[in-house]
Amino acid sequence: MAEKTIMLACNAGMSTSLLVAKMQKAAADAGEDVEIFATSADQIDQKMDEKNPNILMLGPQVRYMFKKLQDRLDIPVEVIDMKDYGMMNGKGVLETALKGIKE
């Protein structure tokens, strides 16, 4: 089992899948022991129970869910920076997630 688990969520879980691959490469390059996975917004609760992530990263298209999830969950919740998301900047999103876990 990985040291840290990062969950990404978007409308269908499809657009974040490419970002997950880029984040996994960045994590491997940095020697970080992390599990990173994507899910659809309607599967957040189920995946929380299954995977027990350390942080939830929301795609910009589901940022409207931020406050409700932040109030309800006992882990950090972050909205992925729109520029990082659009450019599929796996390294940048990974750094944001790891920083959020530490805080």
Secondary structure per residue as TSV (DSSP state, phi and psi in degrees):
chain	resnum	aa	ss	phi	psi
A	1	M	-	360.0	140.3
A	2	A	-	-70.2	156.2
A	3	E	S	-66.3	-38.1
A	4	K	E	-134.2	149.5
A	5	T	E	-126.4	128.7
A	6	I	E	-116.9	125.2
A	7	M	E	-108.6	130.6
A	8	L	E	-108.4	140.6
A	9	A	E	-134.5	138.1
A	10	C	E	-141.3	-170.3
A	11	N	S	-55.3	-54.4
A	12	A	S	-116.1	-7.3
A	13	G	S	84.5	0.8
A	14	M	S	-83.7	-50.3
A	15	S	H	-66.7	-27.7
A	16	T	H	-78.9	-14.6
A	17	S	H	-62.3	-41.2
A	18	L	H	-65.3	-40.4
A	19	L	H	-63.4	-38.2
A	20	V	H	-58.0	-45.8
A	21	A	H	-60.0	-42.3
A	22	K	H	-67.8	-37.4
A	23	M	H	-67.4	-39.2
A	24	Q	H	-63.1	-39.6
A	25	K	H	-64.4	-44.5
A	26	A	H	-62.1	-39.5
A	27	A	H	-65.8	-43.2
A	28	A	H	-62.8	-43.5
A	29	D	H	-61.3	-33.8
A	30	A	H	-90.4	-3.6
A	31	G	T	71.9	25.0
A	32	E	-	-87.0	134.3
A	33	D	-	-93.2	88.1
A	34	V	E	-132.9	143.2
A	35	E	E	-101.6	130.0
A	36	I	E	-127.6	130.7
A	37	F	E	-145.5	159.6
A	38	A	E	-116.2	150.5
A	39	T	E	-148.1	166.6
A	40	S	E	-82.9	155.7
A	41	A	G	-57.5	-35.2
A	42	D	G	-75.4	-5.4
A	43	Q	G	-105.9	5.6
A	44	I	H	-55.3	-50.4
A	45	D	H	-62.1	-43.6
A	46	Q	H	-61.2	-45.8
A	47	K	H	-70.0	-30.2
A	48	M	H	-59.1	-45.2
A	49	D	H	-68.3	-39.0
A	50	E	H	-72.9	-45.6
A	51	K	H	-106.7	-16.9
A	52	N	-	46.7	60.4
A	53	P	-	-66.7	158.5
A	54	N	S	-86.9	-20.1
A	55	I	E	-155.4	150.0
A	56	L	E	-116.1	123.3
A	57	M	E	-108.0	120.5
A	58	L	E	-96.4	135.0
A	59	G	-	-65.4	150.3
A	60	P	G	-54.5	-30.0
A	61	Q	G	-72.1	-13.6
A	62	V	G	-118.0	23.6
A	63	R	G	-59.9	-23.9
A	64	Y	G	-61.1	-18.4
A	65	M	G	-86.1	-8.9
A	66	F	H	-53.0	-57.6
A	67	K	H	-60.7	-45.9
A	68	K	H	-61.4	-43.5
A	69	L	H	-69.8	-40.3
A	70	Q	H	-60.8	-40.5
A	71	D	H	-69.6	-30.7
A	72	R	H	-93.3	-31.9
A	73	L	-	-94.5	154.6
A	74	D	S	-103.5	25.1
A	75	I	S	-125.8	160.8
A	76	P	-	-62.6	143.1
A	77	V	E	-124.7	127.9
A	78	E	E	-129.3	150.1
A	79	V	E	-97.1	128.6
A	80	I	-	-64.9	131.3
A	81	D	-	-54.6	131.1
A	82	M	H	-59.7	-38.7
A	83	K	H	-66.5	-46.7
A	84	D	H	-60.9	-39.1
A	85	Y	H	-65.7	-48.4
A	86	G	H	-63.0	-35.3
A	87	M	T	-89.7	-1.2
A	88	M	T	53.5	48.1
A	89	N	-	-82.6	83.0
A	90	G	H	-58.3	-40.3
A	91	K	H	-64.0	-45.1
A	92	G	H	-64.2	-43.3
A	93	V	H	-67.7	-38.9
A	94	L	H	-61.6	-45.5
A	95	E	H	-61.2	-42.1
A	96	T	H	-61.8	-43.7
A	97	A	H	-64.2	-46.2
A	98	L	H	-64.6	-37.6
A	99	K	H	-64.7	-42.2
A	100	G	H	-63.8	-34.9
A	101	I	H	-67.6	-39.8
A	102	K	H	-70.2	-29.7
A	103	E	-	-75.4	360.0
